[in-house]
Amino acid sequence: MQTKLKNPWTKKTVWDIVNLETNKTGNTEEISTLKIDGNTISDRQEIANASNKYILTVAENINMKQNAPCSQNLDNTTPIQFLTQSFKHPFPNMKLKSVSTKEIEKMIKFLKPKNSTVYDGISTKLIKISSSFISSPLTHICNKSLSSGIFPDLWNMR
């Protein structure tokens, strides 16, 4: 533990300490036998199949309890309709805070100045150079997207 505290702020070190303190050492025990309905199974493939069957049964039971529309025709259902029907309680309205020009300028400041371009053909180096001219229009675009809920396809993270 003392050696880990010498350099405590790397991600790995922090997670090593968290795992150590919560007794999650990463050691896994292999299941050699499994008892189901009084029958003992020792074949690894049968154990895996029984485990998968159990997990699927749990998922189906949760689905049935949620009254999820699993068997309905989804061809004519929008994603919002599906989500609304899938959950007993509707989702709360989300209110996204608008961004300021200073926040946009701060984000631009932390971009790495590269000459390479991505989707739009504009390099981060050019964005940094022109930040005083484009930060206000960028702020307007971002806030319009946040308020309308409509985002450019290029912002879609897949």
C-alpha positions in Angstrom: 0.0 0.0 0.0 2.9 2.4 0.8 4.4 2.0 -2.7 1.0 2.8 -4.2 0.7 6.0 -2.1 4.0 7.4 -3.5 2.3 8.1 -6.8 -1.4 8.1 -5.9 -3.0 10.0 -8.8 -2.7 7.7 -11.7 -6.0 6.0 -12.7 -4.6 2.5 -12.2 -3.2 3.3 -8.8 -6.4 4.8 -7.6 -8.4 1.8 -8.8 -5.9 -0.6 -7.3 -6.3 1.1 -3.9 -10.1 1.0 -4.2 -10.1 -2.6 -5.2 -7.7 -3.5 -2.4 -9.8 -1.6 0.2 -13.1 -3.2 -1.0 -11.5 -6.7 -1.1 -11.8 -6.9 -4.8 -8.4 -8.4 -5.7 -9.4 -9.8 -9.1 -9.0 -13.3 -8.0 -11.7 -15.5 -9.4 -12.5 -19.0 -8.4 -13.4 -21.5 -11.0 -16.6 -23.3 -10.5 -15.9 -27.0 -10.7 -19.4 -28.3 -9.7 -22.9 -26.8 -9.7 -25.9 -28.3 -8.0 -29.3 -27.7 -9.7 -32.5 -29.3 -8.4 -30.5 -31.9 -6.5 -28.3 -32.9 -9.5 -24.6 -32.1 -9.4 -23.1 -31.0 -12.7 -19.3 -31.1 -13.2 -19.0 -30.6 -17.0 -17.8 -27.1 -17.8 -20.0 -26.7 -20.8 -23.1 -27.9 -18.9 -22.2 -25.4 -16.1 -21.9 -22.6 -18.6 -25.2 -23.6 -20.3 -27.0 -23.8 -16.9 -25.6 -20.4 -16.0 -26.7 -18.8 -19.3 -30.2 -20.4 -18.9 -30.5 -19.0 -15.4 -29.4 -15.4 -16.5 -31.9 -15.5 -19.4 -34.7 -16.6 -17.1 -33.9 -13.7 -14.7 -34.0 -11.3 -17.6 -37.3 -12.7 -18.9 -38.8 -12.4 -15.4 -37.7 -8.8 -15.1 -39.1 -8.1 -18.5 -42.4 -9.6 -17.6 -42.5 -7.6 -14.4 -41.8 -4.4 -16.3 -44.6 -5.2 -18.8 -42.2 -4.4 -21.6 -43.7 -4.7 -25.0 -41.4 -7.5 -26.2 -43.8 -9.2 -28.4 -45.4 -6.2 -30.0 -44.7 -5.1 -33.6 -42.0 -2.5 -33.4 -42.1 -1.6 -37.1 -44.6 1.3 -36.4 -43.2 2.3 -33.0 -41.0 5.3 -32.5 -38.1 5.0 -30.0 -39.9 7.5 -27.7 -43.1 5.4 -27.8 -41.2 2.2 -27.1 -39.4 3.7 -24.1 -42.6 5.3 -22.7 -44.4 1.9 -23.0 -41.4 0.0 -21.6 -41.4 1.8 -18.2 -44.2 2.2 -15.7 -43.0 5.6 -14.7 -42.4 8.3 -17.3 -39.0 9.9 -17.6 -38.5 13.2 -15.9 -37.9 16.2 -18.1 -34.3 17.0 -18.6 -33.2 20.6 -18.4 -29.7 21.2 -19.9 -27.9 24.3 -18.8 -26.8 26.6 -21.6 -23.2 27.2 -22.2 -21.4 30.6 -22.1 -19.0 32.0 -24.6 -16.3 31.8 -21.9 -16.9 28.1 -21.5 -16.6 27.6 -25.3 -13.4 29.7 -25.3 -12.0 27.6 -22.4 -12.8 24.3 -24.3 -11.1 25.7 -27.4 -8.1 26.7 -25.3 -7.6 23.1 -24.2 -7.7 21.6 -27.7 -4.4 20.2 -28.9 -3.2 22.3 -31.8 -3.0 19.8 -34.7 -3.0 20.4 -38.4 -5.0 17.3 -39.1 -8.7 17.6 -39.7 -11.7 15.4 -38.9 -15.2 15.6 -40.3 -15.5 19.2 -41.4 -12.0 19.8 -42.8 -11.1 22.3 -40.1 -8.0 21.7 -38.0 -7.9 22.3 -34.3 -5.0 24.7 -35.0 -7.3 26.9 -37.1 -10.1 26.7 -34.5 -7.6 27.9 -31.8 -6.3 30.7 -34.0 -9.8 31.9 -34.8 -11.4 31.3 -31.4 -12.1 35.0 -30.6 -14.1 35.2 -33.9 -16.0 31.9 -33.7 -16.7 31.4 -30.0 -19.9 33.5 -30.0 -21.4 31.7 -33.1 -20.3 28.3 -31.6 -22.0 29.2 -28.3 -25.2 30.1 -30.2 -25.1 26.8 -32.1 -24.5 24.7 -28.9 -27.2 26.5 -27.0 -29.7 26.0 -29.8 -28.9 22.3 -29.9 -29.3 22.0 -26.2 -32.6 23.9 -26.1 -34.2 22.1 -29.1 -32.7 18.7 -28.5 -31.6 18.5 -32.1 -27.9 17.7 -32.6 -25.8 17.5 -35.8 -25.3 13.9 -37.0 -21.5 14.4 -36.6 -22.0 14.9 -32.8 -23.6 11.5 -32.5 -21.2 9.2 -30.6 -21.5 5.6 -31.7 
